[in-house]
């Protein structure tokens, strides 16, 4: 009897590489993650990985884009049909659920760290990609909540504080969470 195997298309493999890269980069950062580790997680060879993506930077950019797009998807679904404060509250609540996924939160944090480290090393391509992605997300949120720069800035300031508190491991019942009106901390 012939052995049958399910073959993935290049696009399906590419998708699995992006998912694996997000996990690997979230855990090890740009410089601490090898393309070998990503290839191993996907179950492909390194040369095949580089047939799908031209460079490690391209893999990182795809993982970063996925991370930011996932954040927007969660915001968009939570705030569909809403605007102003109602949209901001819905997105804030949904964001807490999103960052419970350690890889999602850590990839965001790694994106910021990698951009800063690349700039310090005189290699700003990673930072340029990060800024474009972040600015696009900022503008989408600004439009959803009503277009005001101050409101969007405040929304993202709260989000960055949430990132910090979750990354530091503050438990949901810690007093530090009390200042988040209408926003329950993650379990």
C-alpha positions in Angstrom: 0.0 0.0 0.0 1.4 3.4 -0.9 2.2 5.7 1.9 0.2 9.0 1.5 1.3 12.2 2.9 -0.3 15.6 3.0 1.9 18.1 1.3 1.7 21.7 2.3 1.7 24.5 -0.2 4.5 27.1 0.0 1.9 29.6 1.4 0.8 27.1 4.1 4.5 26.5 5.0 5.1 30.3 5.0 2.2 30.6 7.4 3.6 27.9 9.7 7.0 29.7 9.6 5.4 33.0 10.7 3.6 31.3 13.6 6.7 29.5 14.7 8.8 32.7 14.3 6.4 34.7 16.4 6.8 32.1 19.2 10.6 31.8 18.8 11.2 35.6 18.6 8.8 36.2 21.5 10.9 33.9 23.7 14.4 34.8 22.4 14.3 38.2 20.7 15.7 39.0 17.4 19.4 38.4 18.2 18.8 35.5 20.5 16.7 33.5 18.0 18.3 31.4 15.3 16.7 30.6 12.0 17.7 27.0 12.8 15.3 27.1 15.8 12.5 28.4 13.7 13.1 25.8 10.9 13.2 23.1 13.6 9.9 24.2 15.1 8.3 24.1 11.6 9.9 20.9 10.6 11.8 22.2 7.6 15.4 22.7 6.7 17.1 26.1 6.9 17.7 26.3 3.2 13.9 25.7 2.7 13.2 28.5 5.2 15.3 30.9 3.1 13.3 29.9 0.0 10.2 31.2 1.7 11.9 34.3 3.2 14.9 36.1 1.9 16.5 36.8 5.3 16.1 36.6 9.1 15.0 40.2 9.0 12.2 39.3 6.6 11.0 36.5 8.9 11.1 38.9 11.9 9.2 41.5 10.0 6.5 39.0 9.1 6.2 37.8 12.7 6.0 41.5 13.9 3.4 42.2 11.3 1.4 39.2 12.4 1.6 40.3 16.1 0.4 43.8 15.3 -2.3 42.6 12.9 -3.6 40.2 15.6 -3.8 43.1 18.0 -5.8 45.1 15.5 -8.1 42.0 14.8 -8.9 41.7 18.5 -9.5 45.5 18.8 -11.6 45.5 15.6 -13.8 42.6 16.7 -14.3 43.9 20.2 -15.2 47.4 19.1 -17.2 46.7 15.9 -20.1 49.2 15.7 -18.8 51.3 18.6 -17.0 54.6 18.8 -15.5 57.0 21.4 -15.2 55.8 25.0 -17.3 52.7 24.3 -14.9 51.5 21.6 -11.9 52.3 23.8 -13.3 50.4 26.8 -14.2 47.4 24.6 -10.7 47.4 23.0 -9.0 47.7 26.5 -11.0 44.8 27.9 -10.2 42.7 24.8 -6.5 43.6 25.0 -6.3 42.1 28.5 -7.5 38.8 27.1 -5.0 39.1 24.2 -1.9 39.7 26.4 -2.7 36.6 28.5 -1.1 34.8 25.6 2.5 35.2 26.7 3.8 34.9 23.1 1.7 37.8 21.9 2.8 40.1 24.7 6.4 39.0 24.6 6.6 39.5 20.8 5.4 43.1 21.3 8.0 43.7 23.9 10.7 42.0 21.7 9.7 44.2 18.8 10.4 47.4 20.9 13.7 46.0 22.3 14.8 44.8 18.8 14.0 48.2 17.3 16.0 50.0 19.9 19.0 47.6 19.7 19.1 47.8 15.9 19.1 51.5 16.0 21.9 51.5 18.5 23.9 49.2 16.2 23.2 51.5 13.2 20.9 49.0 11.6 17.5 50.8 11.6 15.6 48.5 9.2 14.0 46.6 12.1 13.1 49.9 13.8 11.6 51.3 10.6 9.4 48.3 10.2 8.3 48.4 13.8 7.5 52.1 13.7 5.4 51.7 10.5 3.4 48.9 12.0 2.9 50.7 15.3 1.9 53.9 13.6 -0.7 52.1 11.5 -2.1 50.5 14.6 -2.2 53.8 16.4 -4.0 55.5 13.5 -6.6 52.7 13.3 -7.3 53.0 17.0 -7.4 56.8 16.8 -10.0 56.6 14.0 -12.1 54.0 15.8 -12.3 56.0 19.0 -13.1 59.2 17.3 -9.9 60.6 15.8 -8.4 62.6 18.7 -4.7 62.3 19.1 -4.9 62.9 22.9 -7.5 60.1 23.3 -5.4 57.7 21.2 -2.3 58.6 23.1 -4.0 57.9 26.4 -5.3 54.6 25.1 -1.9 53.5 24.1 -0.3 54.8 27.4 -2.7 52.5 29.3 -1.9 49.7 27.0 1.8 50.0 27.6 1.2 50.1 31.3 -0.9 46.9 31.0 2.1 45.4 29.1 4.4 46.3 31.9 2.2 45.0 34.7 1.4 41.7 32.9 5.1 41.2 31.9 6.2 41.8 35.5 3.7 39.2 36.7 1.4 41.3 38.9 -1.5 39.1 40.0 -5.0 40.2 39.1 -5.9 41.1 42.7 -2.8 43.2 43.3 -3.6 46.9 44.3 -1.6 48.1 41.3 -4.6 47.2 39.0 -7.1 49.3 40.9 -6.6 52.4 38.7 -8.0 50.7 35.6 -11.6 51.8 35.6 -13.9 49.3 33.9 -11.0 47.1 33.0 -10.6 43.8 34.9 -7.0 42.5 35.1 -6.1 39.2 33.5 -6.6 36.0 35.5 
